[in-house]
Each structure stands twice: as C-alpha cells, then as structure tokens.
Amino acid sequence: MMQPAQLHDAGAEQSGQKICAAEFSSKLQDYVDRLAKDQGGGETEQLLEDIGTFIDDFPSHESGEATGPENKPFQDAYNSAIALWNLAVALKASSSIEEDGTSNNAQMRHSSCRLASLCTIAMPRSSAAYMKMVQMASKTARAWMEADNPSMAEASLLLATEFYQKHSDFCLEEYEASGSDIPDALKVELETQRLKLILHEVEVASTLGQQQRAMDKLAEIKDLLRLYPKQAYAAVLLTYNCGVACYKQFNFSSAAAWLNESYDTGKAVTKMDPAKQSRTLRLLARSYMETGNDSNLQKALNALDLANTEHSHPAGLYCKLSILLKMKSSDGLVKQAMMEYMTNLDVSFDMALAATKELVQHDRPQLAVSGLQQLTVRFRNTPNETRIHLEKLELLVQLDQFEEASQVIDQCLSAQDFQPLTARDRQHLHTVLWKAGATAFDGGRYDVALNWYDYSAEFFSSSELETQNASKLQRSRCICLVELRRFEEVRVEDANGDAQTLDTFCTGTLC
C-alpha cells in the first residue's frame, strides 16, 4: 500500500491545477459511495489510495473565510469526510476487517481525518468543530497503533495537539471578549483533554523506542494525574503496558523504569487493586533480575517483599526463593522463604516439588529435605505422599544419610498395607536403592551395599520372586556376602537356587 500522506502536510501544493470546491465535493462523494459499495472487497485498498491522492487537490482557501454560499462545498466535503469515518467504524465492527483490515481501517480514518481538518480550517471557527477534530485525530492515532504503524500515529497526534490548542485558544478568547472568567468545568475539560493526548504521546514514543522522550512526556503531567484519579488509573495501565512491551523486547532496564512508574502512580489511585500492584512489582523484580547486574538483585528482592505484602501469590514467593538462592543468601533466609512458599495453599504439589529440585540445583540438598518433610505433612494420606517419600529417599541417599533413609523406607513399607506402591513408584524405588548399593560397593562399603539390596528385596512381591530382576538382585547380594566373607550365607542363597552365577551385578537398571 502507498504510504499515507502526513496529516500536517495535507493540502501541499501539487503541480496540477486545483479544482473548484463544488467539483471537489462532488468527486469526493463519488469515491465515498464506491468505497461503501465495495464493503471491504477487492477494490478497497486501491480506492483508499485514490482518495488519499485526491485529497491533495483540496481547493485552496484562506482560513475561516468560507462563509455563506461559499461554505456549502466545504460543508459537503466535511459531510463526506464524516461519512467516510462512519464507514470505517462500521467496517471495524463487521467481519470484513481481518488481517489487512486494521491497516485499511486506519487508512480510512486517516483520509477522513485529514479531509475534515482541511474543511474545518476553511470554515468559520467553532469550538465544537475543534473538539470533533481532537477526537477524530486521537482515534486515528489509536487505529494506526492497532495497525502497528506508530510513525503515522505520531503524525495523527500532532494534528490532535494542533486542534487542541486551537480549541483552547478559541475558548479563552471568547471568555476574555465577554469579560468573564473561564468556568472551572471548562478548565477541567481542557486539562483532561491535554492529559489524554500526552498519555497517547507517551505510548507512541515508547513504541518507537524513544523511552527517554516518553518519560519526559509523562513527567509533564504528574501533578495533573494526582488531580484526576481516573486518568491516573489510565496512566497506571499505560506505563505497565510500556513495561511489558520493553520486557518482551529484552530491554530490561527500560522495563524496570516503566514498571516503577506504574507502581508509584498506582499508589496515588484510590481503591487500586492490590493484586494488580503485586503483579506489577513481580514483573519489576523479574526485570531487575534479567538485567544481569548482580547489584540489582537486592532491588528485585525489595520489589518482591512489597509484592508479597500487597498480595501474596505463588509466583512472587517462588521468585523470592530464586533470588535468595542466586544471591547465595544464608540457609536461614532461604529456609524462611521456602517455608512461606511450601505452606501457601495456592502452591500445587508439582510447583512445590519443583522448588525442592531448585534447592538441590543450588547445592542446598539439606534444605530440600526439610522442604519435602513439610510437604509430607501437607499432603499426608494423599496419592502424592508416596512420591514425596521417594524424592526424599533419593536425596537422603545422595547425602549418604543411611539412618534417615532407612526411616523413609520403613514409612514406604508401612504404607504398603493401605496404599500399595504403583508399578512406576516401585520401579523408581528399586532404581534408587540399586544405585545406592552400587555406589556403596564401589566405595568398598559392602555391608552398606548389602543393606540397600536387602531393602530392595523387601519390596518384591511373591509373584516377582522368579523374575529376572529378582535374580539380579540376589546375585548382587551374594557378591556383597562374598566380599564380606560370609560364605555360609552365600551357600544358603545358592541352595535356594536364587544365585546361579556371581557375574551379574545390580547397578540401578531394572529389566
């Protein structure tokens, strides 16, 4: 599609001869009628380009001089501009607007706004007309943003600002001429208009990557934001969205700056939802973490403390735990954060289990054991209890804490009476015990290895005694007995037919 003409350059002189106002109005109406008949069909894009080019031939006229009969062609052209605008609104609401529709819709509004601005300037000055132009140009900017064209949105906002100033000057002149003060209600209306325009400018500048310019724009209206809470809330959402956009673009420093603004602005808003403030602070913490600067980790932690105070959420609690681990904080601080997370009722079993694994990854296995113990209390007499026992057993084996591991195995054996292990859990258990046995054997601790294999044997049912895995287990036991020089027990095993050869050893792999 041809790049649309910039709004503020509308009416620039062309090399061709300008046509008269009446002829211009008639031809323009014909274009609008054809566009309405096409209803977003195959000719829409070309018609929009033709209309954009045709508007360049707008009849030249001195500002505000078209009065009486001279005004009619400009009024007709203005009506056509409004008809074009209404067509854009209708098409957006219909199913005709699809992938390319947002761009066409923005182009349609752009042409309508551009034409209406030329007609408004040519016709007598009017507060209502200026107000209408501010609204049209602002909505055109929004349409360009939806079409992912912030440069054209910026041009539309320039026009909106131009007409806002015309409207403001016109109102002041009227009241000065009458010798009366401008009403407070009108002052509020003008200030609110200005607020909205600057908030649009902030969004556009940020989208264009001009973060400092966007921040400077926001600073212009901070005092006004406190006076108008409704607009302050809009600023909270806008700055949050700017932060999210920067975060997605991996611009974490700018994301942190925007999210800080969002949270600070939200503090001045009455009845601000604590959950939303907490969400902002959590993303702020993530932004600090992602900067890769360790000096920002304390800022991230501070943000999370605020977030969890505003509204406790599993994501915030988990993030706090992760930061403390990254900061290599003391076991006491990490354990406190872990307990806050584990005891939160919104934390699911899988989420809690993932936290214990992260503790292991950061060389805090003993804290992971404590976390699993807490989960045992919380998920007692549930299907997840066995999984907790197995995870805890695996950790204790890694820590070489034989007595504690033995207690967990005894718990699993006791649970067998009312909640038998599933085939998957039983295989997991045998794998853990066989690996522990193999590790102990390699280290020359044959008595410990034998104990692990004995525990494994207790979980074999009568129907599994003749399986290949049972034979492998018994052969491993016999090898340990030989190394311990307990030959009589080996002969018993051999007499029972359970140890035919001593050349196969349990290393943790089951058949």
N, C-alpha and C positions, 0 to 999 in steps of 0.2 A: 504494500500500500504506500502511496505517496505520503511523505512526511507532512503533517498538517501545518498550515501557516501559523506562525506565532500570533497569539491574540493581540499583543500590544503593537504588532506590525500591520494589523488589519487596515486595509484601505490604502496601502502604499501605492504610489503611482505606478501604473503599468505603461508599457509602450503604446498600447492601443488606445483608442478613443473611448472615453467614458460614455455610457448610455444614460438617457434621462431617467429620473426617478420612477415615472409611471411604467416605462418599459421594463426597468429592472424588477419592479414589484411583480409585474405580470409573469415574466420569465421565471422568477424565483418560485412563484406559486405553482407553476407547471412542474418544476423539479420536485417540489414537496409532494405534489399529487402522485407523481410517478413513483416516488420512494414509498409512499403509503400503499400503493397498489402492489409493489414488489414484495412487501411484508418480509423483509429479511431474506429474499431469494437470491438468485444468481447475479442480479444487477445492482444489488445494494452497495457493494464496495465501489463500483465504478461511478454510481450516482453520487455517492458521498464525495469522491474526488472531484467530480464535475461541479458540485455545489461549492466546494472549497475554492476552486479556481474562479467560479462565477462571482463569489463574494468580493474578489479582488477588484471587480468593476463597479463596486458600490459608488453611487453618484456622490461627487464631492459637494460639500455644503458647509457653510460656517456653523459653528456650534450654536445650538439653541435658536437658530433663525427660521427654521421651518415652521411657520405658523399659518393658520387659516387654511386656504386651499392647498398651499404648498406642503402642508403637513400630511395630507391624505396618503400620498405614495409611501412616505416613510412609515406612517401608521400601518398601511397594508403590509409593508415589508416586515414590520415588527410583528404583526399578527402571524405572518408566515413563519417567522422565527419561533414563535410560541407553539405553532402547530408542529414544527419540526421537533421541538423539545418534547411535546406531549407524545409524539410518535416514538421517540427514544424511550420514554417512560413505559409506554405500552409494550414495546418490543422486549424490554428488560423483564417485564412481568410475565411475558409469554414464553412458550417453549422454543421460540425462534432463536433466542440468544443461547449459543453453545460455545464452542471453543473460541472461534474467531469473533463471537458476538460481543464480548466485552470491549474489544478494540473498536468494532463498528459503533457500538453504543457510545463510547467515549468520543469518537469522531463526530457522531451525530450531535451530541451535546455541545461539542466544541464549535461546530459550524453554527448551531443555533445561538450559542452564547456570543460568538464573535459578531454575528449579524445583529443581534439585539443590542449589543454595546454600541455599534455604529449608529443604529436608529435612535437609541437613547440620547447619544451625544448631539445628533442633528435636531431632535425635537426639543421643545421647551423644557427647562429644568423641572424636575419633580422628585420629591422625597421618596414617594412610593416606587418610582421607576428606578432610582438609585438602589433602594433596598432590594428590589427584584433582581438587579444585576449582581449584587453581592451574593445573593443566594444561588443564582444560576452559575456564577463563576466558581463558587465554592464546591457545588455539586459536580461541576465539570472536572474540577481537580480530583475529587473523590473517584470519579469514573476513570480518569487516567491512571490513578493509583491501582485500581482494580485491574486495569489493563497492563499493569507492570510497566508504566511509562512515566516515571517520576519527573523527568525533564519537562514534559508537557504539563504535568500537574503544577509544577513550579510556575510556568507561564500563566496558567489559569489563576493561580493565587495572586500573581502580580496584578492582574486585571481586577480581581476581587478587592484587593487593597486599594487600588486606584478609585474604584467606585465607593468604597467605604469612606475614603477621605472626602470625595465629592458630597456624599450624603451628610457626613459630619459638618463640613463647611457650610452646606446649604442650611442645615438646621440652626447652626449658630448665627448665621446672617439673618435668618428670619426673626429670631427672637431678639437679636440686637436691634433690628429695624423697628420692632414693636416696643422697644424699651423695657422688655421684661426678661427675667432670668429664665434660663433653660430649666424645665421641670426635672425633678430628681428621677422620675420614671424614665425619661428620655436619656438622661445621663447613664443610668443603669443599662438601658438597651444598647447604647453606643459602646459602653465598656465591655459588655458581654459579647457584642459582635467582634470587637477587637481581640478579645480573648480567644474566641473560636478560630479566628483567622490565624493568629500566631500559633495556636496548637496545631493547625493544619501545616503551617510552615515548618514547625519542629519535626513533624513526621516526615515531610518531604525531604528536608535537609538530611535527616538521619538515614533515610533510604538511599539518598545519593552518596552516602558515605562521608558527609560533611558533619561529623559528630560535634566538633567544637562550635561550629556555627549554630547547630541545632541547640546546643546547651546555652549559648549566648541568647538565643531567642527565648528559651524557657525562662532565663533569668530576668528578662524584661517584665514578666507578668507575675512574678512570685507573690508580690504584695496583693495584686488583684485576685489571685487564686484563693487567698485566705478570706477574701470578702465574698466570694461567690462559690460556696461549697459544691454546688452541682458541677461547675466547671472544674473544680479541684479534683473531683472524682474522675472526670474525663481525663484530666492530666495524669492521674494515677494509672489508669488503664493504658494511656498512650505511652508513658515512659516505661511501663512494664513491657509493652509490646516491642518498643525500641530495644530494650534489653534482651528480649528473647531473640529478636532478629540478629543482633550483634553476636549473641552466643552461638546461634546456628552458623554464623559466618566465621566462627573461631576467633572473633575479635573480643577476647575475654575482658580486657581492660575497659573497653567502652561499655561492654555489657554490665560490668560491675558498677560503673558510674551511673548508668541509666537506672539500674535496679535500686541503687542507693537513693536516687531522686524519687523513685516510685514509692519506696517505703517512707521516706521523710514527708512527702506530700500527703501520703495516706494517714499519717499521724494527725494531720490537721482536719481530716474529714470526720464529721460526727457519724457514729454508727457504722464505722468502717468494719467490714467483716474480718475478724482476727484470722480466719482460715486463709483468706487471700493475702493478708500481710505475711503470714507464715510461709506461704508458697513463694512470695517474692524473696523473702530472706533466705530460703533454701536454695533458690537459684542463684542468689547473690553469693552464697557460700561456695556453690559449685564453680561459679565464675572465678572467684579468688583462687580456688584450688587449681583450676585449669590454666592459670597464668604461668604455672611452672616456677613461680617465685616462692621459695620457702618462707620468705618474710610475710607473705600474705596468708599463711596458714592460720596464724592467730586471728587475723581479721575474719577468716572463714569460720573459725570456732566461735568468735563473738557473735557473728550473724546467726549461727545455729542455736546458740544459747537463747538469743532473742526469739528466734523462730519457735523453739520448743516451749518458750514461755507464753508466746502469743497463742499457739495452738499446737499441742503435741501431735506429731504424725510419725509413723514408722520411717518414712524416708528421711526425716530430719534426724531422728535418733540414730539411724544406721550411718548417715553421713557424718555425724559427730564421732561415732566409733571409728570410722575410717580415718578421719583427720587425726584423731589422737594416736592411732597406730602409725600414721605417716610421720607424725611429729616425734615418734619414739617416746611417748609420754610414759609416766610411771605405771606399774601394774595396778596401783590403787585407782588412778583416774580411769584407766581403760576398763577395769572391772566394774566401776560405778556406771560407766556409760553402757557397758554390756548388760548389766542388770536392768537398767532403765529400758533397754530395748527388748530384752527377753520377757520382761513382765508386762509389756504393753499388749493389751488384749487384741489389738488390731494387727499384731505381728503373727503371721501364719507359721505353721510348723516348718515349711520349706524355707521361709525367709530367715527364721531363727537358726536353722541348721546351716544356712549359707554364712551366717555371721560367725559361727564356730569355725568353719573352714577358713574364713579370712583370718581369724586369730592364729590358726596353725600356720598359714602362709607368712604371717609376720612374726614367726618364732615365738608365739605365746601359747604353746600347747597346754600348759597347766591351766591357763585361763579358759581355754576351750573346754577342758574337762569340767571346770566349775560351771560353765555355761550349759553344758549337757546335763549336769546334775540339776540345774534349775529347770531345764526342760522336762526332766524326769518327773519332777513334782507337778509341773503344769499339765503334762499330758499323761498322767498316771491312768492306768486301766483304759487306754485307748489303743487302737491299732498302731499308732506311731511309737508306742513305748518300746517295742522291740527294736525298731530302727535306732532309737536313742541309745539303747544298751549296746548295740553293735558298733555304732560310731564311737561310743565311749571306750569300748573294749579295744578297738583298733588304736585309739590314741594312747591308752594305758600301756599297750604292748610296745608301741613306739618309744614310750618314755621308760620302758623296762620296769614298770611298777607291777610286779608279779602279784603281790597280795591284793592290791586294789582290783586288778584284772580278774583275779580268782573270784572276788566278791560279785563282780558283774556276771561272770559265767554262772555262778550259783543262782543269781537272780533269773537268768535265762532258763536254767534248769527248773526252777520253781514255777516259772510262768508256763512251762510246757504242760502242766497239769490242767490249766484252764484256758490257755491260749497257745496252742502248738505253733511252732515256727513254720512259716511258709517255706516252700521248696527253695525260693530265691534267698530268703533270710538264712536258711540252714546252710546253703552253699557259701554265702558270704561269711558266715561264722567259721566254717571249716577252712576257708581260704585264709582268714586272719590267723587262725590257730596254727595251720600248717606253715605259714610264712614265719610265724614266731618260733616254731620248733626248728625250722631250717636255720634261722639266724642264730639261735642259741647253739645248735650243733656245730655250725661253722666256727663259733667262738669257743668251742671246747667245753661248753656247759651242758654236758649230756644229760644230767639229771633234770635241768630246767626244760630241755627239749622234750624229754620223756613226759614231763608233767603236761606240757601243751598237747602232746599227742594223746595222752590219757583223757584230757578234757574233750578232745575231738571225738574220741571213741564213745563217750557218754551220750553223744547226740545222734549216734547211729541207731536206727530202729531195727527190730528183729528182721524185718524184711530186707534190710540193706546189708546184712552181715555177709552175704555171699557175693556182693558186688565187687567190681574191680577196685573201686575207691577204698572199700574196707580192707582189701588185701594190701593195697599200697600203704595204708595207714599201719597195719600190723607189721609189715616189713620194716617200716621206719622205726617202730617201737623196738623191734628186735635188734636193729643196728645200734640203737642207743643202749640197749641192755648189754650187747657185746662190748661196747666201749666202756661201760661201767663194770664189766667183768662179772655180770650177774647171769652166768651161763645157765644156771638151773632154770631160770625163768624163760630163757630162750628155748630150752628143750621142751618146756610146757607148751609154749606157743607153737613149736614145731609139731608136737604130739597132737595138738588140736587141729593141725592141718591149715593153720592160718598164715604160716610163714614158710613158703616153699623155697624162696631164694632170698638172698640178702643184697641183691644188686640194684634194687629199685628203691628210691628214697623220696619221701613226701617233701616237696618244695613249695607247695602252695597251689599247685594246679590240680584241679579235680577233673575226672573224666566226664 
